[in-house]
Amino acid sequence: QIGFRGASRYYNPRYRDGFKLECKAIRMVREQMGLTNLICMIPFCRTLTEADKVIETMAAEGLVRGPDFQIYVMCEIPSNV
């Protein structure tokens, strides 16, 4: 499972159903519980293309980035800087 972590896992077809559940939980917290201050963070994101893929996947699940919903990216590898 080396390499199958962080951002790359979120848009991978093998983890699609798992990520859908994560997105569903985030939507529940924001929409049903009213905790709109929840901010998502994409971990171990290697490239801008990878970030775009994750953001597109989240948008398809109803989590659209905008003024009332922010998405952060962790800066933990040199290519992020």
C-alpha positions, -999 to +999 in steps of 0.1 A: +000+000+000+030+023-002+020+052-024-017+045-019-023+073+006-033+109+008-047+126-023-040+098-048-063+075-029-092+099-030-097+098-068-085+062-073-113+039-085-104+013-058-112+038-030-141+056-047-168+042-025-148+049+006-142+085-004-179+089-012-187+079+024-162+105+037-178+132+015-212+121+027-201+125+063-187+159+057-219+170+040-239+157+070-218+177+094-221+208+074-257+206+062-276+186+089-256+195+120-250+231+109-212+231+115-203+251+084-169+261+099-156+227+089-127+230+065-113+200+045-076+194+041-062+173+013-032+153+027+000+143+009-009+161-023+020+158-048+009+180-077-016+206-088-032+181-111-037+157-082-053+185-062-076+193-091-087+156-094-096+155-057-115+188-058-134+175-089-142+143-071-154+163-040-175+185-062-192+155-078-202+145-043-218+179-035-188+195-018-182+225-041-153+248-032-164+284-027-166+313-002-186+291+023-166+259+018-128+260+018-104+232+009-068+234+022-038+213+010-011+201+034+023+213+025+045+183+036+067+175+006+092+197-012+073+197-045+045+216-027+067+245-019 
